[in-house]
Amino acid sequence: MDISRTEVRGKKVILLNGSRVERSTGKVVHIEAPDKLLLAAQRNPDAVAFGYMAKAGRWVASA
């Protein structure tokens, strides 16, 4: 499982799933529903990790 890190609203967060990472560089190349990730980050400003629920099509704060 690739755990990726990205910056959302000026804060480094961990994406537990819902993203693809290029193995050679370790950079995130695709994030599922980035607009919904921003909304989840606004609702949970203290969260440091997010997970993507594919069936529901939304991001949830995990930690």
C-alpha positions in Angstrom: 0.0 0.0 0.0 1.4 3.4 -1.0 0.8 6.1 1.6 1.2 9.4 0.0 1.6 12.9 1.5 0.4 16.1 -0.1 -0.4 19.6 0.9 -4.0 20.7 1.4 -4.9 24.2 2.5 -1.3 24.9 3.4 -0.9 21.8 5.6 0.8 18.5 5.0 -1.6 15.6 5.2 -1.4 11.8 4.6 -3.7 10.2 2.0 -4.3 6.6 3.1 -5.9 5.7 -0.2 -7.5 7.4 -3.2 -4.3 8.5 -4.8 -1.7 7.1 -7.1 2.1 7.6 -6.5 4.8 7.3 -9.1 7.2 4.8 -7.7 10.4 6.2 -9.1 9.9 9.7 -7.7 7.5 9.1 -4.9 5.3 12.0 -6.0 1.5 11.9 -6.1 0.3 11.8 -9.7 -3.5 11.4 -9.3 -6.0 12.2 -6.5 -9.5 10.9 -6.6 -12.1 13.8 -6.3 -9.7 16.5 -5.3 -12.6 19.0 -4.8 -14.2 16.7 -2.2 -10.8 16.4 -0.5 -10.7 20.2 -0.1 -14.2 20.1 1.4 -13.3 17.4 3.8 -10.2 19.4 4.9 -12.3 22.5 5.4 -14.8 20.5 7.6 -11.9 18.9 9.6 -9.1 21.5 9.8 -7.2 19.5 12.5 -7.1 16.2 10.6 -3.7 14.9 9.5 -4.9 11.9 7.5 -7.7 11.3 5.0 -9.2 8.2 3.4 -11.3 7.9 0.3 -14.5 6.0 0.4 -15.0 4.8 -3.2 -18.6 3.6 -2.9 -19.7 6.8 -1.2 -17.4 8.9 -3.4 -16.2 11.1 -0.6 -13.1 11.7 1.6 -13.2 11.2 5.4 -10.9 12.4 8.1 -9.0 9.4 9.6 -6.7 11.0 12.2 
